[in-house]
Amino acid sequence: MARKEPAADAANPGRLKQIALTYKMTRKADKKIGLVLAGVGIVVFGVLLAIGFLIGHPIYAGILGVLLAFLATAIVFGRRAERAAFGQMEGQPGAAAAVLDNIGRGWTTTPAVAMNRNQDVVHRAVGKAGIVLVAEGNPNRVKSLLAAEKKKMNRIVADVPVHDLVVGTGEGQVELKKLRTTMLKLPRVLSGPQVTVTNDRLRALGDLMSNMPLPKGPMPKGMRMPKGGNPRGR
């Protein structure tokens, strides 16, 4: 048991430091976070303590009030910190990929499966809802990226539904903070083994493309690839 104490002692300062950093980050975007948390804690504790005096057990109610006040403060802090984080990520390249990486178990995500020179990008997630293509960038330009990627998916896994989402604040788009919720609300149509097979097919395609030999320079016009054997002859 003595060996575990130093590890536990080292972990606690790490958690406290992380909470402090999260609070500082949140406070930059939410100036009233301190007052809000203090107000939530005081109100919850005050209500429980008042109930305790009414029923004749102020000490027990006070202890319960401290616990519930701490819980309520933690919940409010978590939600406001998440909102602040999404606010800072909004519009940043790769923000959707960061959300997909934390979507939860049962999903396999692949960032930047398609991209153009303007840095519009499409990410892919595979789960029991099927294949979800998530685009971020100019809404007009990403349409062609999504169309090409959907066509590719339908050619490889024709029996798997393919959804497409565009991250943004415009009409028909999904806000970054609602991306995870939107994906989790999609109907589940695949079983676990089907998800595995789909991932295997897509992974095999990626390996095939990465291992395919490509010419290092532009191919001359009119040049035909040899059908087999040594291209230089015997």
N, C-alpha and C positions, 0 to 999 in steps of 0.2 A: 504493500500500500504506500510505503514511503517514496517509492520511485515515481508514483503518479502525481504526487503533489507539486514538484517543480514544473511539470508539463501543464498542470491545471493553472498554476500561478502565472505561467508565461502566456497562457491562452486568454486569461481575463484581461490583462492590459491591452492585448491585441483587440479584443472585442470593444473595450471602452474607447480605444483610439479610433476604431472604425466608426463607432456611434458619434464620436466628437467630429470626425471628418464629415460624416453624413449631415450632421446638424449644421456645420459651417456652410456646406454646399447648399443646403435647403434655405438657410437664412439669407443667402445672396439673392435668391429668387423670391423668397417669402419673408418679408421683413417682420411680419407679425407672428411668426411661428412661436416665439418664446411666450408672448402674451396668450396665444391660443392654447398652448399646452398647459400653462399655469392655470388658465381659466377652467379648462376641462378637469384638471386634477382637483382644484378647489371645489368646483360644483359637485362633482361625484362624491368626494369625501364629505362635503357639507350635508348633502342629501342623506347619505347613509348614517351620518352622526345624528341628524335630526330624527330620523326614524328610530335610531337606538334610544334616544331620550323618551320618545313617545311610548315605546314598548318596555321601557325600564331596563334596557341592556346597552347603555352607551359604550361600554368598553368593547364588548364583542362587535357591536356595529362599527365602532371606530376602526378596529383591526380589519374588518371586512372592507370598510371604506377605503383604507389605505391600499389594500390589494386591488380593489376594483378601480380605484383612481389611477394606480400605476398601469393597469391593463388598458384602461380607456385612453390614457395618455400615449401609450405605446402604439395603439391602433391608429390614433389620429396622426401621430408623428410619422408612422409608416406610410400612410396614405398621402400626406402632404409632401413627404420626401419623394415619393414615387412621382407625384404630379410635377414637382420641381425638376426632377431628373428628366422627365419627358419633355418639359418645356425647354430645357437647355439642349436636348438632343434634336428637337424639332427642326427639320430643314438641313440637318447635318448629313453629309454623305456617310452611308453605312449605318445610319440609325436603325433602320428596319432590320438589318442583319443582327444588331445587338439585341433587339427585342426577340427575334426568332431563336437566338441562342439560349434564351431563358424562358422559352415557352413552356417547358416542362417535359415530363416523361412521355414516351410514346411517339415523339416526333423526331425525325432526322432532318436536319437542315443543311443546306449547301449554299453558301453565299456566292453571289456574283456568277451565276451560271450563264448570264448574258450581259453584255455591256457595249456601249457605243463610245465614240470619241468624245461625246459631251458628258461622259460619266453618268449617264442614265443607266440604271442597273436593275437586273431581275434576280431575285433570290428564290430558292426552291425549298419547300418543306414537304415532307412525306409523312403521313400519319393515317389513322383510321378513317379520316375524312377523304383520303385520296391524296392527290398532288395539289399543292397550293403554290402558285407563282405570285410572288410579292414584288411589285415594281416600285421604285422610288426615282424621282426625277421629273422632268417636264412631262406633263400628262399627255401631250400630243405626240411626243417622240417615243414614249414607252409603249404606245399601242403597237407599233411595228415589232418591237422586241418581244412583247407578250404574244403576239400572233405567231411569230416564228417559233417561239419556245413551245407554245401550245401545240403547234403542228408537229414538232419533233416528239413531244410527249405522246400524242395520239398515235404516232407511227410506232413508237417503241412499246408503250403499254396502253393499247387501245381499250382494254377492259377496265381501266382505272379512271375515275372521274378527275378532271383537271379544273381547278378553280383559279381565278386570277383576281388579285387585289392591287389597287394602286394607292400608295400611302400619300396622304395630303389632306388639305382642309377644304378642297373644292367639292362641288357637287358630284356625287357618285364615288367619292374617294373615302378612304378609311383613315381617320386620325391615328397618329402614331400611338397614342395612349390607349386606343381602342383596338389596336391590331390583334393583340393576344386574345382578348375577349371574343372578337369577331371570329377568329380561327377556331377557338374552342366551341363555338356555337354551331359550327358546320356539322351537318348530319354524318354520323359514323356509318360507313357502308362497307368497310373492309375489316377482315379479321386480322389477328396478329400475324399468322403465317402469310397472308396475302400482302401485308405491309412489308414483311421481310423479303418476299419474292420481288416486289416492286423495287425495293432498295437495291437488291442484287442486280436487277436488270439495268438500273440507272448507273450503278457503280461499274458494271461491266462496260457500259458505253463510255464512261469517263476514262477507264483504263485503255480501251481500244483507241480512243482519240488521242490520249497522251503518248501512246506507244507507236502511233502511226508515223512512219518516216515522211517528212515534208521537205521539199527542196528549199535550200537556203536563199535562193534568189528567185526572181520572177521567171515563170515558165515561158519560153518563147512561143509566140503565136503559131498555131498550126502543128506544133509538136505533139506526137501521139505517144502515149505510154505503151511500153512493150507488153504483149499479152502473156509472156512467160519466158523462163530461161534467162540467160545472161543477156542484158540489153546491148552489150557490145558484140555479141556473136559468140561463136564457139572459140 
